[in-house]
Amino acid sequence: MLYNYQYRLRPTTEQKLVLNDWLRICRYWYNRQLGERFNWWEYNRSYIDRCPLVCHLPELKDKPDYYNQKKQLPVIKKELVEVAWSGESLDFASVPSQTLQEVCQRVELAFKRYIAGDTKGKRSGKPRFKNEARFRSMVFEGAKLHSCSVGGKWLYLALPKMGIIKIRHHRSLPSGAILKSVQIIKKADGWYINLRLFDDSVPDFKADIIPTWENSLGMDAVLHEDDYLAISEGFKLQALKSFRKSQNKLAKVARRKANKNKGSKARRLLAKREAKIHQKIARSRKDHAYNTAQKLLDTGKKAFFHEKLNLKGLSRKNQPKTDEQGNYLPNGQSARSGLNKSWADAGFGQFFEILKYKAEKAGAVVIPVNPQYTSQLLPYKDELVFTDVSIRSYWDQELKLLIDRDISSSVNIKRVGLDLFPTIKRRKGRIVITRSCTNLTSKEVLSTLQGVGKPALYA
């Protein structure tokens, strides 16, 4: 099994200068290849909706691809490359060859996703030229673990064309793991290294688990007050809201930075401070996702069902509204902007990916399901109660039971995953239940909901 371990890198001052030079050369090489591909497309473009006065076909040039661009490297390495706009002289021979070849692969992958799409046919946007803030990593082949200090505080790694570099050894490497490659990343607070390891003792995960009511768990994504996730076992997990807690500090630094002259030292210092705040927010969100995933795995369940969220659609802006004179009317975007910020701050997409990764290592599966009507229907009888988002709870007078909307939705998501949810269709604007399996699980659902408890008002 392949996996990554990330450590803090502690290079010397001379090594930092070398790494910065290599990063600059890789960034220039990336942008140069991208420019060659854009120029080829522009030169060989033929519009189908217009015709020039003198019709002729241009002489076709060789189309840039991974192989013919990689063949340029031996020629480029023979002498220094002069950067026209800055006057820099870049020495390509100083960078390990496999690192430069990996940059060629990066360009090829970016263009392939732009032209043809990925394996699912989803196309990415047009590749952009990278500046210093967008190009921050390099991949090295042939690195070797050299030794470990007494006490295990430091790890030493031999990098090609650099020698021994020191790594903060905060956790031990798994025994028997083989180092395949390393990736060095420059972040706002320093240098980091990813060790890509291959371990035969960890088998690749095969999903052969059959979900049942006892070994499965349903989860509902909640964006209400301080709640993060509602669990079908009858409890909720708290949200972190890392961006909400830091947005005032971030806005203050951003305003100060905007008032400084571009290129000034003061602006660079404020930009670095702003980047560290963003880094703290991202790390807090990621740590919260790992801790939440571990809490779910500690329940001992083997199948986890969650909503298949269309996060792009949920955070889309509202369409503008105009009157007969063309004046813009209120469209609710002000309230929607706050909701979009909450969706981004929750980071459900990242959380579900982390949960899937940790579940596979623990021998469990994570399955997304269609959440349609799961938040409206009572899980123990075919009755649509939560028809409006403002209805957060329902008191069942017959059973003397208070039903929480989010817990009810998580139970329904579990029923969808187990194929025990009723078939619901719309006919002439009305919601009609055409097939019901509610009686099969009503006993288990009621035992879960009764364990949640009821408020003092109904006691």
Secondary structure as GFF3:
##gff-version 3
##sequence-region A 1 459
A	DSSP	beta_strand	2	9	.	.	.	ID=ss1
A	DSSP	alpha_helix	13	43	.	.	.	ID=ss2
A	DSSP	alpha_helix	66	70	.	.	.	ID=ss3
A	DSSP	alpha_helix	73	76	.	.	.	ID=ss4
A	DSSP	beta_strand	81	82	.	.	.	ID=ss5
A	DSSP	beta_strand	89	90	.	.	.	ID=ss6
A	DSSP	three_ten_helix	92	94	.	.	.	ID=ss7
A	DSSP	alpha_helix	97	115	.	.	.	ID=ss8
A	DSSP	beta_strand	137	141	.	.	.	ID=ss9
A	DSSP	beta_strand	144	148	.	.	.	ID=ss10
A	DSSP	beta_strand	154	159	.	.	.	ID=ss11
A	DSSP	beta_strand	163	168	.	.	.	ID=ss12
A	DSSP	beta_strand	178	187	.	.	.	ID=ss13
A	DSSP	beta_strand	190	198	.	.	.	ID=ss14
A	DSSP	beta_strand	216	224	.	.	.	ID=ss15
A	DSSP	beta_strand	227	231	.	.	.	ID=ss16
A	DSSP	beta_strand	235	238	.	.	.	ID=ss17
A	DSSP	alpha_helix	242	258	.	.	.	ID=ss18
A	DSSP	alpha_helix	265	297	.	.	.	ID=ss19
A	DSSP	beta_strand	303	307	.	.	.	ID=ss20
A	DSSP	alpha_helix	311	314	.	.	.	ID=ss21
A	DSSP	beta_strand	321	322	.	.	.	ID=ss22
A	DSSP	beta_strand	328	329	.	.	.	ID=ss23
A	DSSP	alpha_helix	333	346	.	.	.	ID=ss24
A	DSSP	alpha_helix	348	361	.	.	.	ID=ss25
A	DSSP	beta_strand	365	369	.	.	.	ID=ss26
A	DSSP	beta_strand	393	396	.	.	.	ID=ss27
A	DSSP	beta_strand	401	404	.	.	.	ID=ss28
A	DSSP	alpha_helix	405	417	.	.	.	ID=ss29
A	DSSP	beta_strand	423	427	.	.	.	ID=ss30
A	DSSP	beta_strand	430	435	.	.	.	ID=ss31
A	DSSP	alpha_helix	438	452	.	.	.	ID=ss32
A	DSSP	three_ten_helix	456	458	.	.	.	ID=ss33
###
